[in-house]
Amino acid sequence: MSEIWHILKSGHWPSLAGAWLHLTVSFMVWLLVGAMSIPLKAALQLNDAQIAWLVSLPLLGGAVLRMVAGWGADWFGARPAAVAILVAEFLVLCWGWLGVTGYGDAVVFAACLGVAGASFAVALPTAGRAYPPPAQGLVLGIAASGNIGTVLIFFLAPCWAATMDWHQVCGMMAGVVALTLLGFMLAVPGATSASGTHTVAWWHHAVRLIRRRLAYWVCFLYAITFGGFVGLCSVLPLLLHDVYQVDAVQAGTVAALCGLMGSVIRPVGGYVADRRGGLRTLYYVLPVIAGAMVAVISPSRTMAIVMMVVATAAMGFGNGVVFQLVAEWFPQDIGLASGVVGAAGAVGGFLLPILIGMMKGLWGSYELGLWLFAGFTVCAWGTVMVALRSDRSFPVELSS
């Protein structure tokens, strides 16, 4: 514990706190539709396909905007980009509170909520640039544990929606975002600098990153760990309601528990990866994810919930491991790399609910979609095994 405290004092801890707050509240906004999926489906009289798209669209919007935010963090500075994201979240939530009516508006509203998913690409550079390189794994893990906002929104939103209209829930969240904006501006110094100084330099870094095969592989790993985490949490309320007849509040509580486990354990993943190596740690984590996903649909509801918790906890641990690799392998482009890798994770989160919903529509069951995702996880595990057995220096081998 004393070692961890020493690491935290080695940098500017208010910036770490501000980054964590930014990501926590942004995660609440990003997954708001998923947390209210059951009452939204009833209020707007949506079918299974329509609600699946509403749940998935914020994740897709976040995937696109994370790349833009990563560019903004490297060019303009992480702090200005972070402030712009919070302002955009506030405006979108105010529209949801006062102006969204019908499914067409809801589709645009859900897509616009994707701006909250871009927080990841600015929160991590805000924290990382405030600390020296030896502390990156732990610090980025702590900042990224802001995905505990998943817990808060899945626990609170169904309770709020049970006592008020979903529009009013959007209004409450707009107030939370406004307070977060104030706290972030007070905590993070205005002198936070950008690593890129002009457009040409940024494009040079972007092209260099795109040409590295290593970047594509890290994106795939993050699509499995983070994409699986956020996608599974988003679809859990509907899955629990349809398969086990759990009501909206109870389903939200289970999803919140899963989000809690995945969020709390994320810094542990970064810490272990700092000391044992990221690839070696992933070697043990990925098969746990695959096995738990296969067993999510079980004859026993209790066993199903246990497997949901195990799956999300393993994914959260893996999130911390993958971003330790990002900090280690892309130290000069951490903002850009955070945006690109984070975007890949968000795409994975978008595809998982669509995959599960599509398989349910074709086969009448959620199981096949979960099994397919488990198969992709096994493929990721295979690539890690190949890398570990290589005799050459792995980052040099794949970055050439």
N, C-alpha and C positions, 0 to 999 in steps of 0.2 A: 504493500500500500504506500509506503514511504517513497518507493521508486516512482510510482505513478504520480504522486503529488509533486515530486521533484521535476518530472517531465512537464507537468502542467504549468509550473512556475517558470519554466525555461522560455516561455513566450508570452504573448499578450492574451491573458485568459478572457478579458471582456469580449474580444473579437470572437473567440471560440464560443462564448455564451450567446453572442448575437447571431452567429452562424447557426447554432443549434436551434435557437428560437425561430429564426427565419424558416428553416427547413421543417420544423415541427408544425407550425401553423400552415405552411404551404401544403404539407401533406394532408392536413385536415381539409383544406379547400379542394385539393386535387382529387381526393377520394370521396367527396361529398355525395356525388350521384350514386356511387356504389353503396354507400352507407344508407341512403334513402331509397334504394332500389325497390323494396317491397311497397312502401307507401306511394312512391312515384308511379309504379305500375298500376296501382289501384286508382289513383287520382286522375291520371291521364288515360286510363283504360287502354293500356298497351299490351301487345302480345309478346311472346317470348323473344322473338327476333328483335323487336323494337327496343325492349329494355336491355337486351344484350348490347346493342349498339350504343345506347345512352351510357351504359356502364363503361364501355371500352373507349369512347371518343376522347374523354379527357386524357387517357393514357397515350393515345396517338398524338394528340395536340402537344402533350408534354415532350414526346419523342422529337418532334420537329423543332420545338422552341428551345430545347436543351442545347442544341447545336448553336442556335443564334445566341443564347445566353452565354455559352462557353466562349464564343467569339467576343461578345461584349465584355466579359470578365477579363480577357487577355488584352483587349484594345483600350477600352475606356477605364477599366478598373472594376474589381469585384463589387465594391460598395455602390457606385452609381447604378450598375446593372441590377443589384439586389433591390435597391430602392424602387427602380422602375417596375420590377416584377410585383412588388407589394402594392404599388399604386394600381397596376393593371388588375390584380386580384380584387381589390376593393371595388373598382368600377364594374367588373363583371358580376360580382355578388350583388351590387346595388341593382343591376339590371334584373338579375334573378329574383330579387325581392319585389321590385316594382313593375317589371315589364314583361316577363316571360309568360306566354299563354299558348297552350297547345303543343303538339308534338314537334312541329316544325321549329318553333322558337326554342324548344327544349334541346333539339339537336345542335343548334348553333350555340346555345348556352353551354352545353356539355363540352363541345369542342373548345370554346373559349376558356373554360376552366383549365385547359391544358397549360395555360401560362403558369399556373402554380407548380406544375411538374418541372418547369425550368429552374426552379430554386436550387436543385441539386448542383447545377453547373456553376452557381455563384457562391453557394454556402460553403462548399468544400474548399475552393480557392481562398475565400475569406479566412477560414480557419487555418489552412495549410500554410499560407504566406506569413502568418503570425508566429510560426514555430520553426525551429531548425530541422534539418533533414532526419536526424535520428528519432525524432518524435512523431514523424508523419503517420505511421501506422496507427498508433493510439489516438492521436489527435483527429485524424480523418475518420476513424471509427466512432469517436465520440460525437463529432459533428454530424456524421451520417446517421447516428442513432436518433436523429430528429424524425426519422420515419416512425417514431413512436406516436406521431400525429395520427397514424393509422388507428392506433388503439383508441385515442380520444374521440375521433370522429365516429368510429363504428360503435362506440359505447354511448356517446351523447346524442348523435343525430336521430337514431330510432326513438329514443325517449322524447326528444323535442318534437319530432313529427307525430308522436302519439297524442300530444297535447295542443299542438298548433299546426297551422297550415305550413306546407313545405316552403312556401315563399317567405314566411317569417323566419324560418331556419336560415335561409340565405341572408336575411337582414341581420340576424345575430352574428353570423360569421363575418359579415362586413365590418361590424364593430370590433370583433376580435382582431381582424387584419389591421384596422386603423391603429389599435393599441400596439400591435407588433411593429408597425412601421416606426412609431415613436421610439419604442424601446431599442430597435436596431440602430437607428440613427444616433442615439445616445451612447450605445455600447461600442460601436465600431468607429475607429478614427477616420476622419475625412481624408486623411493623407494616404489611405490605402492606394498603392500604385499599381499600374498595369504593367504587364510584362512585355507587351508589344507597343510600339510607338507610332506606327503608321500602317496603312493598309497593305503596302507591299510586303512588309515584314510579316504581317499576320498571314497573308496568303502563302508566303514561303513556308511558314510553320505548318499550315494546313496541308499543303502538298506533300511536305516531308512526312507528316503523320499518315496521310492516306497511302503513301507508297510503302509503308511498313506493314508487312504481313502479320506481324505480331499484334498490331492494333485490331485487326479483324478477329483474331482469335480471342483476345481479351473481351471484345464486344460480344462474342458468342457466349463466353463464360458468364458474362454479366446478364445477358438475356435469360440465361437459365436461372441464376441465383436471384437477382433483383426482379426480373420479369416474372418469374414464378411466384415470388413473394407478393408483389403488388397485384398480379393478376388473380392469384388464388384468393387473397383477402377480398378482392372486389366481388368475386363471384360466390363467396361462401354464404352470404345471407340467402341468396336465391337457391343455392344447392341445399342448404339446411331446411329451407321452407318447403321445397318441392319433394325432396327425398324423405325427410324425417318429420315433416309437418310441424316444424318449429316456428313459433310466431316471430314477428319482426324484432321485438325487443330482445328476446332470448337469442335469436340468430345474430343480432348485432353484438351481444355480449360475448358469444363464442368467437366471432370474428375479431373482436377487440382483444381477447385473450391470445389468439394466434398472432395478431400484430404486436402485442406486448412482448411475447417470447422472441419474435424475430428482430425486434428493435433493441431490446435490452442486450441481447447476445452479440449484436453486431460489433461493438468495440472489442469484445473478447476475440472475435475472429481476426481483427486487425492486429491486436496485441500478440496473439499466438503466431500469426504469419510473420511478424517482425522477428521473432525468435526462432521459429522452426522452418521458415520458408513458405512462401505462398503456395507454390505448386504442390509441395509435399502435404500441406494442410488440405488443399482441395482434393487430393487423392482419397482422403478419408471422408470428406464431407459429401461429395457428389453421390456415392452409392446410397447414403442415408436418405438423400432427397428422393432418389428414384424409388427406393423401396417404400417410403412413406406415401408417395403419390399413388402408387399402385393400390395401397391399402386404404385410401381415403374413403372410398365407398365400401362399407362393411355391413354385414348383417346386423351387428350391434351398433346402436347409435353412440354408445360410450366409446367403443373402439374407434369409430370413425372420427370422433372429436379428438381422441388422443393422437391419431395419425395426422390430423390437421395441424395440431400443435407441434408435433415432431417435424413435419414437413416445413412449416414456416420458420421454426427455430433453426433448422439446418440451413435454410435459404438465407436467413438473416446473418448467420455465422459466415456463410460463403460470401455475402455482400462485402463484409469487412475484409475478407481475404483478397478478393479481387481488387478492391481499391488500394490495398497495400501494394499490389503488383503495379497498378497505375502510377502510384507515387514513385515506385522504384524504377520503373522502365521508361517513364515519360516525365522526368523532373523539370525539364525546361518548358514543357507545354502542358502543365497540369490543368490549366483552365480549359484549353481546347480539348485535351484528352478527356477531362471530366464530362464535358458536354457531349462528345461523340460516344463515349462508353455509356454514359447515362442515357443517351438517346436510344442506344441499342437495348438497354434494360427496359426502357419504357415501351419500345416496340414489342419486346417479349411479353410485357404485361398486357398490351393491347391484344396480341394474338391469342393469348391463353383463353380469355373469356369467349372470344369468337370461335376458337377451336372447340371448346367445351359445348357452347351453344349449338354449333353446327352439328356436332356428333349427336347431341341430344335430339335435334330435329330429325336427323336421319335414322337414328337407331332407338330413340325413346329413352336413352340412358346417358348419364354423365360419365360413365366408366371409360368408354373408349377414348374420349378426349384426354382424360387424366393419364391413361396408359400411353398414349402417343407422346405426351409431354415427358413421361418417365423414360421413354425410348430416346428422346433427344438428350436427356440428362446422361444416360448411359453412353451416348456418343461423345459427349463432353468429357466424361470420365476417361474414355479411351484415349482422347487426345492428350490428357494430362499424363497418362501412363506412358505414352510414346515419348513425351517430352522428358519425363524423369529418367527414362532409360537411355536417352541420348548421351553420348560420350563428349559431345562438344558443348561449348558455352551456349546455353539456350537463347538468351536475348540476342546475342550476336548472330546466331544461326538464322533466326527468323526475321531479324530487322534489316538484313542486307538487301 
